Amino acid sequence: MAGDITITECYMSDSSWLANLHLNLAKSNWEEWSFLLKVKTNRLGFSKWLKGTLPQPDPILHPKAHNIWETNDCSLCGFIFKHISKLDYNAVSHLPTSHLIFVELQQHYEKLGMHA
């Protein structure tokens, strides 16, 4: 059918995430943390969510695809939240997508990281 959108439901898992890698400005570990997150999202099929290149399907025209898109984005958000500080969580938890969360963290850490 023309116009159908197919998105597969996926879940971010952290079995290969380094147990001691928690985003922390004091440790200046943005580069390592974001690199590992990018590798993991590429491997698990979440890179388009993280990059913001997969538009959210219209809930009226494509309700199933929209629901799956939101579920996948929530899974990635939850993964990110698990690996950041409570202070960072409080700064980004209001943002609606994993992409916006990642961008905000990136801007914060790159701005305050080496140049602060």
C-alpha positions as CSV (number, residue, x, y, z in Angstrom):
1,M,0.0,0.0,0.0
2,A,1.4,3.4,-1.0
3,G,2.4,5.6,1.9
4,D,2.7,2.8,4.5
5,I,5.4,3.3,7.1
6,T,7.2,0.3,8.5
7,I,9.1,0.7,11.8
8,T,10.3,-2.2,13.9
9,E,10.0,-2.2,17.6
10,C,13.4,-2.4,19.3
11,Y,14.7,-2.0,22.8
12,M,17.9,-0.5,24.0
13,S,19.8,-2.9,26.2
14,D,23.0,-2.2,28.2
15,S,24.7,-5.6,28.6
16,S,27.8,-4.3,26.8
17,W,27.8,-0.8,28.4
18,L,30.7,-0.2,30.7
19,A,29.4,-0.4,34.3
20,N,31.6,2.6,35.4
21,L,30.8,4.8,32.4
22,H,28.3,7.4,33.8
23,L,28.3,10.8,32.1
24,N,30.1,13.2,34.4
25,L,31.4,16.7,33.8
26,A,34.0,16.3,36.6
27,K,35.4,13.3,34.8
28,S,35.4,15.1,31.4
29,N,34.1,11.9,29.8
30,W,31.6,13.3,27.2
31,E,33.8,12.1,24.3
32,E,34.0,8.5,25.6
33,W,30.3,8.4,26.7
34,S,28.9,9.9,23.5
35,F,31.1,7.7,21.3
36,L,29.9,4.5,23.1
37,L,26.3,5.7,22.8
38,K,26.7,6.3,19.1
39,V,28.3,2.9,18.6
40,K,25.5,1.2,20.6
41,T,22.7,3.0,18.8
42,N,24.2,2.1,15.4
43,R,24.5,-1.5,16.4
44,L,21.0,-1.8,17.8
45,G,19.2,0.3,15.1
46,F,18.6,3.4,17.1
47,S,20.9,5.8,15.2
48,K,18.1,7.6,13.4
49,W,16.4,8.4,16.6
50,L,19.6,9.7,18.2
51,K,20.4,11.8,15.1
52,G,16.9,13.0,14.7
53,T,16.7,11.9,11.1
54,L,13.7,9.6,11.4
55,P,10.6,11.8,11.6
56,Q,7.8,10.8,14.0
57,P,5.0,9.3,11.9
58,D,1.6,11.1,11.9
59,P,-0.6,9.5,14.6
60,I,-3.7,9.8,12.5
61,L,-2.3,8.5,9.2
62,H,0.0,5.9,10.7
63,P,-1.1,5.1,14.2
64,K,0.8,1.8,14.5
65,A,4.1,3.2,13.2
66,H,3.6,6.3,15.4
67,N,3.2,4.1,18.5
68,I,6.3,2.0,17.6
69,W,8.3,5.2,16.9
70,E,7.4,6.5,20.4
71,T,8.1,3.2,22.1
72,N,11.6,3.0,20.5
73,D,12.3,6.7,21.4
74,C,11.2,6.1,25.0
75,S,13.5,3.0,25.1
76,L,16.4,5.2,24.0
77,C,15.5,8.0,26.4
78,G,15.4,5.5,29.3
79,F,18.8,4.1,28.3
80,I,20.3,7.6,28.2
81,F,18.6,8.5,31.6
82,K,20.1,5.4,33.2
83,H,23.6,6.6,32.2
84,I,23.6,10.2,33.2
85,S,23.6,12.0,36.6
86,K,20.5,13.1,38.4
87,L,21.5,16.7,37.7
88,D,21.7,16.0,34.0
89,Y,18.4,14.2,34.1
90,N,16.8,17.2,35.7
91,A,18.2,19.4,33.0
92,V,17.0,17.3,30.1
93,S,14.0,15.1,31.2
94,H,11.5,17.7,30.0
95,L,12.7,17.3,26.4
96,P,10.3,15.3,24.2
97,T,12.7,13.1,22.2
98,S,16.0,11.2,22.6
99,H,17.5,13.4,19.9
100,L,16.8,16.6,21.7
101,I,18.1,15.1,24.9
102,F,21.3,14.1,23.2
103,V,21.7,17.5,21.6
104,E,21.2,19.3,24.9
105,L,23.7,17.1,26.7
106,Q,26.2,17.6,23.8
107,Q,25.8,21.4,23.9
108,H,26.2,21.4,27.7
109,Y,29.2,19.1,27.9
110,E,31.1,20.6,24.9
111,K,30.5,24.1,26.1
112,L,31.5,23.4,29.7
113,G,33.9,20.6,29.2
114,M,37.4,21.6,28.1
115,H,36.7,25.4,28.0
116,A,35.2,25.9,31.4
